[in-house]
Amino acid sequence: MMETKKLIKEKLNEEFNPHKRLSMVKAVMQRCANHLFDAYREIDIAIQYCDNPIVRKKLEAVRTLLGNDINTAGYMDSETPSVITNIQAIAKDVKP
């Protein structure tokens, strides 16, 4: 019984440990940015194959909103904030 209480207490301490929780937040945000960058590349491929100018323009607008990855894709300074760069900036600010 005492061993069970000790295990429960340790588990609760892990769950409420701010350092561990911030580490998890940062990891999830980085994974999210990676998924979005994969989507960015997929949209880029779709644009290359798209012959319809109206659809192509809409795809290019979505690509612009997603943005570009700062660390891996040769990020260029832009006045347009993007989803990927915003998530990366927030994740960078998280200090576990």
N, C-alpha and C positions, 0 to 999 in steps of 0.2 A: 504494500500500500504506500509506504513511504517512497519507494522507488518510482512509483507511478506519479505521485505528486511532484517529485523532482523533475521527471521527464516533461510533465505538463508545464511546469514553471519555466524550464529551459525553452520549450517550444514557444510559449507566449513571449518570452524575452526576445527570441529570434524574430517573431512576427512584428513586434513593436519597436525593434531596433531601428532608429532613424537612418543610421549609416547603411544598413543592409537594404532598407526600403528605397533610399535614394540610388543605391547601386542598381537596384532592379528597375527603377524608373529610367535611369540613363541607358541601361541595356535594351529596354523595350523601345525607347525612342530611337536608338541607333538602328535597331532591327526595322522599325517603321521606315526610317529614312532609306535603308537599303531596299526595302520593298518598293518604295516610291521611285527610287532610281531605276529599279528593274522595269517598272511601268513606263518611266520616261524613255528608256531604250526601246521598249516594245512599240510605243507610240512613234518613235523616230523611224523604226522599221516600217510601220504602217504608212507613214508619210511618204517614204521612198517608193512604195508600191502603189500609192493612190493616184489615180488619173483624174478623178473628179475634183475640179478646182474648189468647189464649195465645201466638200468634205475635207479636202486637204487643208483649207484655211481654218476650219473648225478644229482639226487635229493639231495644227500648229499653235492655235490659241491655248488648247489644253496643255500642250508641251511647255509653252511659256509659263503657264500658271504653276506647273509642277516644278519647273526650274532646272537647275543643273547641280550636280554634286560638287561641293567645294573641294573635296580632297582627291577625288579620282578622275574627274572629267575635265580638268583644265578650266575651272570656274573663271568666268569673265565678269568683271564688275558690271552690274546692271542696276538701273534705278528701279526696276520692277522687282518687288519682293516675291519670292517663290515659296511654295510649300516646303520643298526639300531643304532649301537654305535656312528657312525659319526653324524647322525641326532640328537641323544640325546645330544652329546657333543656341537653341534652348538646351539641347543635350550637352553642348560644350560648357554651358553655364552651370550645369548640375555638378556640384562638388560633393560626392559622397564622403 
